[in-house]
Structures are given as structure tokens and as C-alpha cells.
Amino acid sequence: MLKQIGAVTMINLRSIPQRAGLSLATIISIALVTGVLLGFLAMSNGFRQTLSGTGSENVAVILRAGSQAELNSGLSRDQVRLIEEAPGVARNAEDQPLVSGELYVIVDGIKRASQTEANLPLRGVGEQAVALRDGLTLVEGRMFEPGTNELVVGEAIIREFQGFDLGETIRLGSNEWVVVGIFSTGGSVFESEIWADLAVIQNLYNRGTGVQSIRVQLTTPTAIDALREYAENDPQLNLDIEPEIEFYANQAGGTAVLIEFIGWPLSIIMAIGALAGAWNTMYSSVDNRMREIATLRAIGFSGFAAAIGTMVESIILSALGGLLGALMVYLVFNGVSASTLGSGFTQVVFSFAVTGDSIITGMVLAMIIGFFGGLVPAIRSAYVPLLAVHRS
């Protein structure tokens, strides 16, 4: 039986040049289906990696209870002071608590590629903010001077938005700012932010002395339990406290799922069209080889061997389409910088990431198309009448 299947399969594959146009159309259609799916998965993976790779287990993010996002939160200066005295809070060499009250406002930026406006996060920070970001380094310029309209911006902002190059003066809202520094955090979401002095932001945006979030350096990751207990026992502290790494991982989930929710239905719709193309190709293959199949049946080959040979041809064509689609997406999109709206209603800059898992997913979809596209033609080839050997 294996010899029969091998012989029929080789006959089928050698006859592909006779149907080069239909076969190539099938390969290209399946490549497009795979490419579309992998494109959306690469976008989702890149966005998820950027946010999930942000933060530290040794840093806690504190918001007002029930806020879920910084924009919805509001905390007073008194609450910041209480957190500074909480157990589990690390201190620097000068015995100052490593606590950073921060303010988060939305400003407009212009995308370099499309010249359209998009929301960007302008974060007001204090002197401890840098110490609470692992791996943050100034790659150009210097840090802003407290009390001035100076900005430092993340490298991702420079890549995707115009007007933020070092030394430029830019108008955000009704205020003019000077870019004095560019920082890197190794590709984390912080690179999609613009930083300025907290007191200046509070004054210009009429926020008083309040903040929206508090970041805390913990003595150990488990010290967050003592911090939570401290907050629960103080009626002035109605707070949500979670590790920074979990905070950003949760922020990533919703947008990444939304991207995939768009990508999968579109890919499935396209897959139906590719399935029709594969079906047509395989029917043509069976029709063109009707006499050969009947001859093989007459000399003792089984219908099962003929059916498997047809299925193998269909799956091979689909696999070639899947590989072509994966290669195109990898060459064109992998590592390409883009931005999309994050959970804070501001742009998050990330890089497309074509992963091994997503390639496997794309190949599985291609093989499914090949299987169902070849199933009915395979059944037909198994029941080719022996009298077809006399067809002219």
C-alpha cells in the first residue's frame, strides 16, 4: 500500500507543471491568507512583548481603588507622604524613600509616516522617577531642570513622531517646551512617553498638588504584602497596589486580544476563498489525470492510494503557500516599528514580532485549507471508473 501511495503521489507531483497556473494561484492565495494572519499576530505579539516586558517585580504601582488605569486615578499629596512612611519601601543612600508620585496627561503629536495627529502621554515626574525604571539611560542630552518647560522623550517617540528631536521647541497644548534629552529603556513602554517636571505639569494643567499614580521601590518583591496591609489598615488610603510587571501585562491583554479578534475573522474569510481555489485546482488535477488513475486502478492500484496521492498533492501546495506567506511577512514586517492606541488612550510604540509560535499557527491554517481543499477531489479520485481508461 505504501508503494502504491508513493507511486501515485509522484505521478501527481510530476503533473503539476501541466496545471502551473492553477497551482501557482492556489499557492499565492494561501500565502496571502497566511500572511494576513501572521501580520496581525506579529502586531499582537509585538504589542504584548513591549508591555509585558515593561516593569519590575521590585516596583509597585499604586492607583486609587477601582481606577484600573492612571487616567482614571487621583491621589493626594498626603497619600504620597503616607506611602513614603510605609513598611517595605526601599530607601536610597541618603535615606530618602524611593517613591515617585506621577501625573499623566494627554497631548497631541504628529506621526511621521501619516502626518496625522495622535495622543501621546506627557508624564510629570519627580527626582526619584529615574531610579524606579530599570535600565533607563540618557542616550542624548541631559535630564530636564526642575521648574522649567523642558522635556526628555523616549527613543520610540523620536522614531514615530516628528518635532521631538533633541534641541527642538515644540508646542503641546498652549505651552511651548524644549526637548533637552532622549532616553532609552531597552524597548519598554516607557520609551513611548514624554517626561517633564511634576510641579510644572501640575501648575500648567491646574492639577494642584495631586498625582494620579505612585511608584514605589520595594525592599523585596514580597514586601508588597506588607505595603498592602499597611494601606488596608489606614482609612486615608483606599488604594489598588500591584507589582509593576503585572500592571503592564494586564494593560497589554485587552489591546492584544482586540488585534487578534480582528485578524482571525479576516483570515478565516480569506481562507474560504483560498479553499475554493485549492478545491478547483485539485478537481482540475483529477480531471487531467482521469485516464492515468483509471489505468492504475486497472493494474491493481487501490482507490485509497489514489485518494491519498491527491490529498498529499493538495497539502504540499498549501504548505508551499504557507511557507511563502510566512517568509514574506518575516522579511517585510519583522522588527518594523509601529504605534497603536493603548489602554491609556495614548499611542504605544512597538515593533512587529514574527515568532515561531505564530509561524506554526499560520502553517496549521494553511494545512487545514489544503486538507479540506483536497478532500472531495481525493474522494472523487478514489472512485474513478475503470472505463475511464478508454477516454480519448
C-alpha positions in Angstrom: 0.0 0.0 0.0 2.8 2.4 0.8 4.5 1.7 -2.5 1.2 2.4 -4.3 0.7 5.7 -2.4 4.3 6.7 -3.2 3.9 5.9 -6.9 0.6 7.8 -7.2 1.9 10.8 -5.3 5.0 11.0 -7.6 2.8 10.9 -10.7 0.6 13.7 -9.2 3.6 15.9 -8.3 5.2 15.4 -11.7 2.0 16.5 -13.4 1.9 19.9 -11.5 3.6 21.8 -14.4 0.6 20.9 -16.6 -1.5 22.9 -14.2 1.1 25.5 -13.4 -1.3 28.5 -13.5 -3.9 27.0 -11.2 -1.3 25.6 -8.8 0.5 28.9 -8.6 -2.8 30.7 -8.0 -3.5 28.3 -5.1 -0.1 28.8 -3.6 -0.4 32.6 -3.8 -3.9 32.6 -2.3 -2.8 30.5 0.6 0.3 32.7 1.0 -2.0 35.8 1.3 -4.2 34.1 3.9 -1.2 33.1 5.9 0.4 36.5 5.5 -2.6 38.4 6.7 -3.0 36.2 9.8 0.8 36.3 10.6 0.7 40.1 10.1 -2.0 40.5 12.8 -0.3 38.0 15.1 3.1 39.8 14.7 1.4 43.1 15.6 -0.3 41.5 18.6 3.0 39.7 19.7 5.0 42.9 19.4 2.5 45.0 21.4 2.2 42.3 24.1 6.0 41.9 24.3 6.5 45.7 24.7 4.1 45.9 27.6 4.7 42.6 29.2 8.5 43.3 29.1 7.9 46.6 31.0 8.3 46.9 34.7 9.9 45.2 37.6 8.7 42.8 40.4 10.5 45.1 42.8 8.4 48.1 41.9 4.7 48.6 42.9 2.2 50.7 41.1 -0.4 52.4 43.2 -3.7 53.8 42.0 -6.9 54.9 43.6 -9.1 51.9 44.3 -11.1 50.8 41.3 -9.3 53.0 38.8 -7.7 50.3 36.6 -5.8 53.0 34.6 -3.7 56.0 35.5 -6.1 58.4 33.7 -9.0 57.4 36.0 -6.9 57.7 39.2 -6.4 60.6 41.5 -4.2 60.7 44.7 -3.4 63.5 47.1 -0.1 64.7 48.3 -1.0 63.5 51.8 -1.4 60.0 50.5 2.0 60.2 48.8 3.5 61.2 52.2 1.8 58.3 53.9 3.2 55.8 51.4 6.7 57.2 51.9 6.5 56.0 55.5 5.0 52.6 54.7 6.8 49.3 55.5 8.5 47.6 52.7 9.5 50.8 50.9 13.2 50.9 49.9 15.4 53.9 50.6 18.4 55.3 48.8 21.9 56.1 50.2 20.6 59.4 51.5 17.9 57.6 53.4 15.2 59.0 51.1 12.2 56.8 50.3 12.2 55.6 46.7 8.7 56.8 46.0 7.6 58.7 42.9 4.2 60.5 42.7 3.4 61.0 39.0 0.9 62.8 36.8 -0.3 61.6 33.4 -1.8 63.9 30.8 -2.6 63.5 27.1 -1.1 65.8 24.4 -1.1 65.7 20.6 1.8 64.5 18.4 2.2 64.2 14.7 3.0 60.8 13.2 6.0 61.0 10.8 4.5 58.5 8.3 0.9 59.6 8.0 1.2 63.3 9.2 -1.9 62.6 11.4 -2.4 63.6 15.0 -2.3 61.0 17.7 -2.5 61.1 21.5 0.8 60.9 23.4 1.4 60.6 27.2 3.1 63.6 28.9 4.2 62.3 32.3 5.1 64.6 35.2 7.8 63.0 37.3 10.0 63.9 40.3 13.6 63.2 41.1 13.0 59.5 42.0 11.4 58.6 38.7 14.7 57.5 37.0 15.7 55.3 39.9 12.4 53.4 39.6 12.9 52.5 35.9 15.3 49.6 35.4 17.7 50.2 32.6 16.7 53.8 31.9 19.7 55.7 30.3 20.0 59.0 28.7 21.3 58.4 25.2 21.4 62.1 24.2 21.3 65.4 26.0 20.5 65.7 29.7 17.7 65.5 32.2 15.2 68.4 32.5 15.8 71.1 35.1 13.1 71.2 37.8 10.8 74.2 37.4 11.4 74.7 33.6 9.5 73.9 30.4 12.0 71.2 29.4 11.2 67.7 28.2 13.0 64.4 27.9 11.5 61.9 25.4 11.7 58.2 24.8 13.5 56.8 21.7 10.3 55.3 20.4 8.7 58.8 20.3 11.6 60.0 18.2 11.1 57.1 15.7 7.4 57.6 15.2 6.6 61.2 15.8 8.0 64.5 14.5 9.1 67.6 16.4 10.7 65.9 19.3 14.3 65.8 18.1 17.0 67.0 20.6 17.0 70.8 20.9 13.7 71.4 19.2 11.0 73.6 20.6 7.5 72.1 20.4 4.1 73.3 21.3 2.0 70.9 23.3 -1.4 72.4 24.0 -1.0 76.1 24.8 2.6 75.7 26.1 6.0 75.6 24.4 8.6 73.1 25.5 12.2 72.5 24.7 13.5 68.9 24.2 16.7 68.6 26.2 17.2 64.8 26.4 16.4 61.5 24.8 16.2 58.3 27.0 16.1 54.6 26.3 14.7 51.8 28.5 15.6 48.9 26.2 12.3 48.8 24.2 9.8 49.0 27.1 6.6 51.1 27.0 8.3 53.9 28.9 10.0 54.8 25.6 6.6 55.8 24.3 6.4 58.6 26.9 7.4 62.3 27.2 8.6 63.4 30.6 8.6 66.8 32.3 8.9 68.2 35.8 5.9 67.2 38.0 5.4 70.6 39.6 5.4 72.3 36.2 2.7 69.8 34.8 0.6 70.3 38.0 0.7 74.1 37.5 0.1 74.2 33.7 -2.7 71.7 33.8 -4.3 73.0 37.0 -3.9 69.8 39.0 -2.9 71.4 42.3 -0.7 69.1 44.3 -2.4 65.9 43.3 -1.0 63.0 41.3 -2.5 60.0 39.5 -0.1 57.2 40.4 2.6 56.4 42.9 5.5 54.2 42.1 7.3 52.5 45.0 10.7 50.6 45.1 10.2 47.6 47.3 12.8 46.2 49.6 11.9 42.7 48.2 9.1 41.5 45.8 7.3 40.0 48.8 7.3 43.4 50.7 4.2 44.3 48.6 2.1 42.3 51.1 3.2 44.5 54.0 2.5 47.6 51.9 -1.0 46.3 51.1 -1.7 45.5 54.7 -0.5 49.0 55.7 -2.8 50.6 53.2 -5.8 48.5 54.2 -5.4 49.5 57.9 -5.3 53.2 57.1 -8.7 54.8 56.3 -7.0 57.5 54.3 -5.5 55.0 51.9 -8.1 53.5 49.6 -5.7 52.1 47.0 -5.1 49.4 44.5 -1.5 48.1 44.7 0.1 45.6 42.3 3.6 44.8 41.0 4.6 46.9 38.1 5.2 44.0 35.8 1.7 42.6 36.4 0.2 46.1 35.9 1.6 46.4 32.4 0.9 42.7 31.5 -2.7 43.3 32.3 -2.7 46.5 30.3 -1.4 44.6 27.3 -4.0 41.9 27.3 -7.1 43.8 26.1 -5.5 45.5 23.1 -3.6 42.4 22.0 -6.8 40.3 22.1 -8.6 43.0 20.1 -5.9 42.9 17.4 -6.2 39.1 17.2 -10.0 39.4 17.2 -9.8 41.5 14.0 -7.1 39.3 12.4 -8.7 35.9 12.8 -12.1 36.6 11.2 -10.5 38.4 8.3 -8.1 35.4 7.8 -10.9 32.9 8.0 -12.9 34.8 5.4 -9.9 34.9 3.1 -9.3 31.2 3.9 -12.7 30.3 2.5 -11.7 31.9 -0.8 -8.4 30.1 -0.8 -10.2 26.8 0.0 -12.3 27.3 -3.1 -9.1 27.9 -5.1 -7.5 24.7 -3.7 -10.6 22.7 -4.4 -10.7 23.9 -8.1 -7.0 23.1 -8.5 -7.4 19.6 -7.2 -10.5 18.9 -9.2 -8.6 20.0 -12.3 -5.7 17.7 -11.3 -8.1 14.7 -11.0 -9.8 15.5 -14.3 -6.5 15.8 -16.2 -5.3 12.5 -14.8 -8.5 10.6 -15.2 -7.0 8.1 -17.6 -3.9 7.6 -15.6 -5.9 7.0 -12.4 -8.1 4.5 -14.2 -5.1 2.7 -15.7 -3.5 2.4 -12.2 -6.8 1.1 -10.9 -6.9 -1.5 -13.7 -3.5 -2.9 -12.9 -4.3 -3.3 -9.3 -3.8 0.1 -7.5 -6.4 0.8 -4.9 -8.7 3.7 -4.8 -7.3 4.6 -1.3 -3.8 5.1 -2.8 -5.3 7.4 -5.5 -7.1 9.4 -2.8 -4.1 9.8 -0.6 -1.9 10.8 -3.5 -4.4 13.6 -4.3 -4.5 14.7 -0.6 -0.7 14.8 -0.5 -0.6 17.0 -3.6 -3.1 19.4 -2.1 -1.3 19.6 1.3 2.1 20.1 -0.4 0.7 23.0 -2.4 -0.8 24.5 0.7 2.4 24.0 2.7 4.3 25.9 0.0 1.8 28.7 0.2 2.1 28.8 4.0 5.9 28.9 3.8 5.8 31.7 1.2 3.4 33.7 3.3 5.5 33.3 6.4 8.6 34.3 4.6 7.0 37.4 3.1 5.7 38.6 6.5 9.1 37.9 8.2 11.0 39.8 5.6 8.6 42.7 5.3 7.3 43.2 8.9 9.5 41.6 11.5 11.1 44.3 13.6 9.2 47.1 11.9 8.2 49.9 14.2 4.6 50.9 14.6 2.2 52.5 17.1 -1.3 51.9 18.2 -3.7 53.1 20.9 -3.0 51.6 24.3 -5.3 51.2 27.3 -4.4 54.8 28.5 -5.9 56.2 25.2 -2.4 57.2 24.1 -0.1 55.7 21.5 2.2 52.9 22.4 5.2 52.4 20.0 6.2 48.8 19.5 7.9 46.5 16.9 6.2 43.8 14.9 7.4 40.4 16.2 7.1 37.3 14.0 7.5 34.4 16.4 7.9 30.7 15.9 4.5 30.0 17.5 2.8 32.4 15.1 4.5 30.7 12.1 3.3 27.3 13.3 -0.2 28.8 13.7 -0.1 30.1 10.1 1.2 26.8 8.8 -1.6 24.9 10.6 -4.1 27.1 8.9 -2.5 26.5 5.5 -2.6 22.8 6.0 -6.2 22.9 7.1 -7.0 24.7 3.8 -5.1 22.1 1.9 -6.8 19.2 3.7 -10.3 20.4 3.1 -9.5 21.7 -0.4 -8.3 18.3 -1.4 -10.8 16.1 0.5 -13.6 16.0 -2.1 -11.3 15.7 -5.1 -9.5 12.9 -3.3 -12.8 11.0 -2.7 -13.6 11.5 -6.4 -10.2 10.1 -7.5 -10.8 7.0 -5.4 -14.0 6.2 -7.4 -12.7 6.9 -10.9 -14.5 4.2 -13.1 -12.2 1.7 -14.7 -13.9 2.5 -18.1 -12.2 6.0 -17.9 -9.1 4.3 -19.2 -10.7 4.4 -22.7 -11.4 8.2 -22.6 -9.9 9.9 -25.6 
